[in-house]
Every structure is written in structure tokens, then in C-alpha cells.
Amino acid sequence: MDKVLSKTFDLLRFPLALMVVYLHIDVIPTIKVLDFNWCNIDGSSLYYFVTILVFKIAALAVPCFFVMSGYLLFVNIEKLSLAVYIGKIERRIRTLVVPYFIWNILAVIYLYITQDVLFDNWASIFLAPANFPLWFMRDLIFMTLLFPIFYWVIKLFGIYGAIILSGIYLSGVIPDRGICHFSSIFFFYMGCFWGTRNIRFPIIKSSSVYLSFYFITLIVAFVLYGSIGGLYWNRIYLMIGVFMVFVISYNNILKRNIEVISLLSTSSFFIYVSHKLGFTYLSKLLFNYLPSSYYLSTLQFLVAPCITVGLCLVVYICIKRYFPKLLFITGGK
């Protein structure tokens, strides 16, 4: 695997995990597009602009993780065989399945203590994960089990398969429902496709400028007018945005030799699986004692995820220092 691309993935893990926390911070109040008025002077304009902008950027996180997962699964496969398949599955059982069950059980314990949710049966806890951000891992587990299908489809159809799948994704004819969302399948497939061809992401400067301009234009349009064109434009935005995340990151590492902070990269998985188990609640406690206003809600939205990640990092460092074997089992490594 290309060393610069490997470094790109390591660099992206922490900011993408932070984006996931922003998606789950549960801001209150919410403003609907139809109810919004730019003439308001109560701070709602600032609140609306900031939250929508950050949400749109943060929405790129999970698709990026799916692309990275697909790429890393396929990049070193020269020829698929039963031995290769078994080897991949054995590794993913330790890095995906075991942490998935452990962190869901911890979520059940947390939700039982806080009396937030009652569960009907154990199956519902794992199929619709009690630790709900883990739906990403659930989808990834199913796709990993079936990855020979992805392999042979890519071998048979090549670039045409990627084009057809992109058309189906953009059309929205297949809804994101069930255990494995179609959006998950699409971005995972794209990662698999890039991995089988060992595709890297350098791009000439002019193309990068044009794509960046289009990407920024889409964000501004979303902020000003909501979901322009509905599902179609949203998916175009995600496709271009995900591609730009890798292109910009790759080229910055290539040109500026940016160093990866090991602590941030290695802790990203822990942040992802643990942030909803009390950390987001603790990060918002201070704001409960302050007077309610749109200005404070904006501040809470921007600051609380950073506090959440900070708390996760403190716990991660403590576990790594005093219980390293526990971190090995639960940490997806």
C-alpha cells in the first residue's frame, strides 16, 4: 500500500471521529428551513448557519470511513482464495465483531443505569445496536462477510460497475433501510474498487481548485436553501465531498510532509465507540446552568463535542497506561 495514502488514512481518523461526535451532539433547539428567517436578531441566524454548515461537513465522516474500510480490505489481495477469505474474516472477528458486542453490552449497562431505554430482546440490541453509532460497524460486518461478492463484481464489471452503481446511488431508487444501508454498500464498494486497483489520490492543482469550488458551492447552497433538489443533490455533494477529503489530505501530506499525531490516530476508534456512553452528557452539563439563548446554543454546539473528545482522550490514556490488554480487546486493533 502507498505509504502516503496509509499516512493519509491515519491523519484522517481523528478529525473524522470528531465529525461523528458533532453528528451525535443532540443540539437543542432545532430550526427547520421553512421556519427560518434571516431577519431574526435573536441569534437564530448564527445558530442556523453554524449548525447546518457543520452538519453538512460532518456528514462526510461515515462515508469516508466506509471508503477507507473497503480500501484496506482489498488493497493487498492479489488473488482471492479460501485462505485469503478466512484470514480476512479471522482478523475482522477480532477487530470488528468482538468490539461490536462488547461496546453494545456496555451501552446496555449504561442505558439500564440511566434508565433511558428498555429492550425487548437481545437480538434487537445487536441488530439495531444499543450503542447506536455502531450501526456503521454492523453494516461493515455484513459487507465484510460478503466481500467475495464485491470482489467478483469488481473483476467482472470493472469501471462500468462503479458507474452503474453510482447511477443507482444518485437516483435514490434503493432506499437506505434495513440492516445494511445502500449508502453503506456504495461507499464501501468504491473503497473496494479503489483498493483492487491500488488507486492513489494525487490530482493536478487546477482540477483540485475546480472541484473544491464546486464542493464549497454545494455547501453554501445547502446552508442557504436547505436540501436543494432533495436526495439527488445531497448524494452528489457526498460523492464529491468524500473524494475531495482524500484528495486534499493526500496532496497536503505529499507536499508538506504533515506528521500524524499517534495518540489522536490510535484513539479515534475509542472515541467513536464510547462517546455516547456518558461523555456527551457530561460535556453539556455546564450549559444546563446557563440561561437559554440561540447564542449559547451555538456555543454549546461548537464546544461540547470538543469537550466530549477531550474526556474520551483522558479515559483512553488511562486505560492504555493501566489496562493495555483491555484496550487491545475492545479497541479494534
Number of C-alpha atoms within 10 A of each C-alpha: 13 11 8 17 22 13 18 25 21 18 21 22 22 24 15 21 26 20 22 22 24 25 20 15 20 13 16 12 12 12 15 8 13 8 6 12 12 12 8 10 9 11 15 22 17 15 22 21 16 16 21 18 16 17 16 21 18 19 19 21 24 19 24 25 23 25 26 23 20 27 24 20 19 22 19 12 15 9 8 12 11 9 9 13 16 12 11 17 18 13 13 19 15 17 17 21 18 15 22 24 18 13 21 21 18 15 22 23 14 18 18 13 10 10 10 9 12 9 12 8 8 12 10 11 18 18 14 16 23 23 24 16 19 22 19 17 17 21 20 24 19 13 19 21 14 12 22 15 12 20 18 12 15 21 13 11 12 14 12 11 16 17 12 12 17 17 12 14 22 18 13 14 9 12 11 13 9 10 12 17 15 18 20 19 23 20 26 28 26 22 26 26 26 21 23 23 13 17 15 15 17 16 13 8 9 9 10 16 12 10 15 17 11 15 19 13 13 22 20 16 12 20 21 16 12 16 15 14 10 9 14 14 15 18 17 15 23 21 20 16 26 21 16 17 17 21 18 17 20 25 20 14 17 15 8 8 12 14 11 16 11 11 12 18 17 17 20 23 17 20 26 21 24 23 24 19 17 16 19 24 15 13 20 20 11 11 14 9 8 9 8 12 14 17 15 15 21 21 14 21 21 17 14 24 24 17 17 25 25 15 18 23 18 11 15 22 15 12 14 15 11 10 12 14 12 11 18 14 14 20 24 20 14
